[in-house]
Amino acid sequence: MAAIRPTEATAPWWRDAAIYQIYVRSFADGDGDGTGDLAGVRAKLPYLVELGVDALWFTPWYLSPLADGGYDVADYRVIDPAFGHLAEAEKLIAEARALGIRTVIDIVPNHVSDRHSWFAAALAAAPGSPERELFHFRAGRGAHGEIPPNDWVSEFGGTPWTRTDDGQWYLHLFAPGQPDLNWAHPAVRQEHEDVLRFWFERGVAGVRIDSAALLAKDPALPDFVKGTDPHPYVDRDELHDIYRSWRAIADRYDGIFVGEVWLPDSERFARYLRPDELHTAFNFNFLACPWDAGLLRSAIDDTLAEHAPVGAPATWVLCNHDVTRTVTRYGREATGFDFAAKVFGTPTDLELGTRRARAAALLSLALPGAVYLYQGEELGLPEADIPRERIQDPMHLRSGGVDPGRDGCRVPLPWSAGEPYAGFGSLTEPWLPQPASWASYAADEQAADPGSMLTLYRAALRLRRGEPGFAAAPGGTADGRLDWLPSSPGVLAFARTHGLICVVNLSGGPVALPGHDEILLTSGPLDDAGLLPDDTAAWLREEQ
């Protein structure tokens, strides 16, 4: 059983949890067919316990034709056979919980798969039928209806409309295999509430909501006019009633929600985190922030400020299944992240990126709130270059081959250096090819190396769980103090409670550590003079 922080009273677990994201298809292969599965995850539970995480977030594990990596769900009550079956998922949830690790699952409410029974019935039905009212079917414009119903642009590029054989068009903000649901229809709301109950009753502790700000649409589906308020399909007011009804369900099961909410307006972002809506939301400003002391400090301050009015904990994340891996991103000239800026052949200094990623790990793990860790980040994996002919991501395909897509951060993990396919478990080549260098990142090699990225993460997570200064305040009304300390330009230095101090040096040269009584952990060695080198972080303790 995982250890619990030594406090007299603890805040709700999710306010300061370390949550590990599992992309099942690439985590571990239990049956040797080239695809990761639930058996592979169950076999690695001891590894996850030793790593020191509090919960696992699973990207969609449901029945899916994989038009978008599983985010095209054909049936929420069925586990995709490539991953296992429902009884195995229930066993995994129970086994993880017995080891002190909770489970968070993904729900994708904006759309379903075009193989979903509802959409199959809609295609078989006539225009104007009740079956089509569950989606957004419209007649086209032009003399013969040959022009899409509006000028919106898909999240994956191109038009978000596909024409059916009878001449109507259906809306899909993502890939054509992901038809958008009509959230003004009561049956859509009822079905998703039933799905939530289904999984809460099977022991999940929480739900991550994909594309949480996109569900509701202007019923007129008008053309998009930049600067128009409200937006025709982003952050519409109708969403909040949906999430209030969801929150009432979650509260009955002591479950939690984390929303994927990409919004530039901090006030509107915070509305989703009111006490009767979502518990938390992902912090994309921090994730996308360049490796720059001033910008990082602003991102941290802005994040804490926008969460404070609603009493919600911040979340901190460096990478996920959609984002270029941290080691690669931080080794580039432009260290921030922007989907529009992704191109093939961007040069990367992996040594520099690794040094910065180690420092960023200590920074993110020291901040007040919850932290999300994407599988393989603890191994320091770089973004992989996938041969163009092997890329499966629809972002690449719909960009006309310009965007490299997201497969580079989804390559199957290396577990054992001396085994085929670095111990992923496959008897045949995995679904995405592993780079030749992958064995050098294998978990078994890193576990024996005191200077490895895995050793650093294990030590940091152990301290984060064991030191009361990292914990959220009892009662759940605050999430621990953060007080900035005086520091030289290019240095981030802040204090938490119980004498804990975090220092991150981005100044370009070595700096002296602030006053302290003990060095708890550093992301790299101090120099011969005891100074903190550039791109290095330290956790310190000052006796109170």
N, C-alpha and C positions, 0 to 999 in steps of 0.2 A: 504494500500500500504506500502511495506517495506521501511524503511528509507534509504536515500542515504548519504554517508559520506559528511561531511561539508568541501568540498575542492573547490577551485575556478575552477579547471579543473581536471577532473578525467581521469584515465587511462581506457583502455578497461576493461569491467566488469570481464572478465575471468582471468585477470592477478593476481587478489587478491581475487577471489571469494571463498566462503565457499559452497561446493557442497555436497549434501546429496544423498547417494546411496540408491535407493529403489529396493529391491528384491521383486517384486510385490506379488509373491506367499506367502510370509510370512509377509507382512506389515500389512494389515488389510482386513478382510473379510466383504464385504458389502452385500452379499446375503445369508450368513449362510451355505454355502456348504462345508466349511472346507478348502477352498483355498482363499488366498488373491486375490484381484481384483482391477480394476480401480475405482469402486464405493467406495471401502474402502479407497483408496488414496484420492479421492475427499473429502470424509468426514473428513479426517485428515489434510486438507490444513490449517485450522486455527492453528493447533498444529505446523505445519512446519513454518508458519509465526512467531509464538511466539518464536519458537526455534531460528530463526534468520538466516536461510540459504538463499543463493542467487540463487541457482539452484538445480534441482533434476536430478540425473542420474538414468535412469531406465535400469535395466538389461533386456534382451530380453522379450518383451511382445507379440511376434508374434506367429502365428500358429505353433505348435510344438508338436511332440509326446513325448517330454520330456525324450529323451534318455540321455541328459546331461543338465538337469535343464533349458531347453529353449535355450541353445546354439546350438541346432540342429534345424535350422529354415526351416520350410516347405514353408512359403510364407511371404515375408517381407511387403506385402501390406494388410495383414489380421491380426487383433488382435486375439489371441487365445480366443475361446469362454469361457474358464475358467476364463479369466480376463475381458471380456466385448466385445466391438466391436469398429470399427474404429471411428464412430461418438462420442463415449464416450471418446476415446483417444483425439480427436480433442477438445472436450469440456474441458477435463482436462488440456490440454496444454494452452488453452485460459484462463481458470479460474485461473490457477497458475500465468500466466503472468500478469493478472489484479491485482494480489496480490503482484507483484514485484518479482516473482520467475520464472526463466527460466527453460526450459526442455532440457535435454541431453539424447539421446537415444543410444542404443547399435547397432552396426553393426558387423556381424561375417563373414568377407569376406573369410577366409581360407576354409570354408566348408559350406555345407548345410545339411539338414536332408536327410536321405535315403527315406523320404516320399515326398521330393520335386519333382515337376513334371518333372524337367530335369533328375533327377536320375531314376525315374520310366521309362522314355522313354529310357534312356541309358541301363537299364537292359533288356528292351524288344527288343532292337536293337541288331544287330549282332556285333561281334568283328570287329574293324576297322571302324565302322559306324560314321557318323558325331555326333550323339548323345553321343557317348562314348568319343569323343575328348574334351568334356567340362570337363571331369574328368581325372583321371590318371588310366586307365585300362592297364594292362600288362599281358603277358604270364608269367607263373611261370618258375622256374628253375627245374632242375632234369629231369630224363628220361621221366616222365609223367607230367611235369609241377606242381608237387606236393609241390615244395619248393617256398616260397614267392620270388618275383622278386628282393628284396634286403634285407640287414640286418638291416634296420632302426628299431628303437624302438619307440613305441607309447608313447605319453606324459602321457598316462594312464597306461603304462606298457604293455609288450607283443608285438607281431608283429603289425605293422600298416597296414597290408594287410588282406583282406578277399576275399575268393575265391567264385566266382559266379557259377551258375549251369552249365554254358557252359565252365568252366575251367579257365577263365581269373580271375585275381585278381584286386581289386580296392584299392587305397590308402586312408587311413584315419589316420592322425596323432593323432587323438583323438579316440573316440569310433567308433565301426563299423557303428553305425547309423549316422555318420558324415563324409560322403565322401568328400575328398578334391577336390576343384575346380582347373581347369587348367588355371592359370592366364596368360598363353601365348596365350590364345584364345581370340580374340577380342570381342566375344559375352559375355564373363564373365565380361570383363571391362565395356562394354556398359550397361549391366544389373545393375551393382552396381552403376554406375553413375546415371542411371535413378531412382534407389531406393533413392539415396541421394536427388535428386531433389524432389521426392515424399514427403519426410518427411520435408525438408526445407520449401516446399510450405504449409505445414500444421502447420508451426509455431515453429518447434523445433529450439533451439538456437545452438545446437551442437551435435556432434556425437562422441561417444567413440568407438575406433576400437579395437576389440578383436584380440589377437594374431597377432599384426600388423607386426611382423617381420618374419612371417612364410609363407606368401602367395606364393612367387615365389619359384620354384624348378628348380634344374638342369635338363634340358630336358632328359638327359641320365638316371636319377634316379640311380646314382651309389651307391655302398656300401659306408657306412660312414667310413672314416679314421680319427681318432682323430688328431686334429691339422691341418687338411686340410683347405686351404684357396683358394677359398671361400667354405663355408659350403654348402652342397647340398640343404639345405632347410631353413636355418636360415640367415637372414640379407643379402640377396643377393642384388646386385646393381640394379637389375631390379625394385625393390620395389619403388625406389625414383621417377621414371617416373610415376608410378601409383599414388603416393600421390601428385605429382605436378598437375596432371590432376584433382584430387579430390579437391585440394586447390583452383583451379580456379573456381570450382563450388561453394564451400563454400563462397568464397569472393563475389560472386554475391548475396548471401543471407545474408551476414554479419554473417555467421555461423562459428563455431570453431570445431576443432578436438582435441581429446586427445587420444594418442596411448598407448596401452598396449605393451610396448617394454621392454622385459627382455634381456639386453645385458651387459656383464661385461666390454666391451671396451667403455670408456666414449667418445672417439672421434667418434666412429661409432654410438653411441647412439645420440650424438648431431647432426649428419647429418640429422636425421629425423625431427629436429626442426629448420631447416633453414627457412628463411622468406617465401619461396614459397612452404613449405611442411606442416607438422603438427604444430599446435599452441603450444601444450603441450604434455607431456608424463608422465606416472606414474613413481613415484620415488620408485622403489622397494628396493634400497639399504637402505633407511631410514626405510621402513616398516619392513624389515627383520633384522634390526640391534638389537643386544642385548641391554639390559638396562645397559649400561656402558658409563660413561661420555666421556672417550677417544674415544671410537668407535662411539658414537653419534656425537661428535664434528667432527670427520673425515668424517662421512657420510654427515653432513651438509656442511662442507667445500667442499667436492668433488662434491656434488650436485650443489652448487652455481657456482663452477668453471667450470663444464661441460656445464652449461646453458649459462654462460656469453658470450662466443664467438659468439653465434648465437642470443643473445638478447631475449631468451625465458624465461618465468617465470618458476621457480621450482614448483613442486607439492609435497605436504606432505600428507601422509596417514598412519594410524596405523593399519588398518584392512580392509578387504573386504569380499565378499561372498566366497572367496576361502581360506581364511587365518584364522588360529586359533584366536579367539577373544582376544583382548588386555589384559583384566583382567586375563584371564586364562594363557596366555603366560608369562606375567610379574610376575606371581606367581610361576613360575617353576624355577628349578635350572638352566636350559638352557633357557634363555629369548629371544633368537633370533628365527627366523622362517626359516624352511627348509622343503620342502615337503617330502624329503627322510627320515627325522628324526621323522615323525609323527608315534606314536605307541599308542595302547590302554593302559590305566591304568597309564599314567604319573601323578605323584603326583603334586598337585597345592595348594598353600596357597592363597586363594581368598582374604583374608584381605590384605595381602602384595601386591597382584596383583592389587587390587582396588586402593590402595594408589599410586602405581606407575602409573597406568592408568590415574588417576586424574592429576598427575604431567605431564605426557606425553601429555595430552590434552592441557595444557597451553603451553608446549613447541612447539607442532606442530602448534597451532593457532597463536603463536607469530612470526613464521618464515616468511621471505619475499616470496611471491608467493601465489598460490592457495592451498586450503586444502580440502581434501575429507573426509567425515564422513560417515561411514557405519551405516545403520539403527540399532538401539539398542545399539550402542556404547555410545550414550548420556544417556542411562539408566544403563550403567555399566554391561551389560549382560555378563555372563561367557559363555564359550563354553559348550554346552549341551552334555551329554552322551546319545547317541541314542542307544536303544537296537539293537543288531546286526540284528535281523530279520526285523527291521523297516528301516534300512539304504537303501537309494535309490541311492546314489552317485556312478557313474560308476568307480570312482577311487578306491573305496572299493572293488567292485566286481571284477575288473580286476587285483587287487593286490592279489587275492586269499584269501581275508578276512584279510590281514595283516594291510593294511592302513585303519584307521578309517574313511577316507573320509572327505568330507567338509560339511556334513549335520549338524554337531554340531553348526555351526555358522549361519545356515539358519532356525532355529526354529522360528515359528510364534511369533510375538511380544506380550508382555503383556501390555494392555492398562488400564484395570480397575480391581482392586484387588478383588472386591466382585462379579464379574460376572463369568459365566462359561468360562473355557479356558482363564482366565485372561483378558476377554474383547476383545479377538481377533475378535470376531464377529460370530464365528461358532456356529451352532446349533448342529453339530456333531463334533467328535474329528477332530482337524486339520490334515492336510496331514502329518505333522511330529509331534510327541508327545512333549508336553511341560513338562519340569521337574516340580515336585511338588512345588518347591520353586519359580516358575515364578511369582506368584502373589505378592511376596515381592518386585519385581522389577517394578511393574506396574507404568505407567506414571502418573496416577491420584494421587497415593500415593506420588510419588517423587515431583510432582508439588507443594505439600503442605509442603514439607520438605526443609528448608533452607540449610541443609547440604547434600542434595542428589547430585548424579552425574548429573541429569537433570538440577537442579538449577545451578550447576557450569557451564555446557555448555551454558545455556541460558545467564548467566552473561558474560561469556567469548566472546560469539558471539556478544552480544550487544556492548561490549567494542571494539571488533575488527572492527565492522562496524562504530562505532561512533568516535573512536580516529584516527585522521589523521596520527599519527605515524605508524599505521599498514598498511596504504594504499600503493599501487603501485605509483610510480612517475608519474605525469601527462605526457602525450605524449606516454606512453607505452614503453619507451626505457629502463627503469630500474624498479626494483620492490622493491625499498626501501632499505636503507642501513642496514647492520648488522655488528656491530663492537664488537669483543670480548673484554670483560673487564677482568682486572686482577682478578684472583680468586684462592681459595685454591684447592688442588688436589681433584678430584671427584665432582667439582662444575662447572656447565655451567652458564656463565653470559654474556649476550650480550646486547647491546644498539641498539635500532632502532632510528628513527628520533623523533623530538618533545619531547625529554626527556624520552621516554619509555625505560624501562629496564625489561628484563626477567632473572630470576635466577632459576636454577633447581639444587637441592642438591641430589647428588648420592654418597656422601662421606662416608656414614656409621655413621655419627654423626651430631649434630646440628651445624649450621654455622651462622655467623653474616651476615645480609643483607648489601649490598653496600649502599653508601650514597644515600638518596632519600628524597623527600619532601612529598610523598603520597604513600600509599599502595593501588593499584587499586583492586587487587584480589589475593587470595592465594588458592592453591589446598587443603590445610588443615590448621588448626590453627597453629599459632606460639606457641612456648613453653612459659613457665612462664617468661623466661628471655628475651623474644622477639626475640629468635633465630629461624631460619628456620630449622625445623626437617629434618631428612633424608627422601628421597623419597617424597619430597614436592617441589612445585614450587611457585613462586610469580611474579606478575607483579607490577612494581613500576613506579613512575613518578618523575623525577627530573626537577624542574623548570629551564627553559633556560634563 
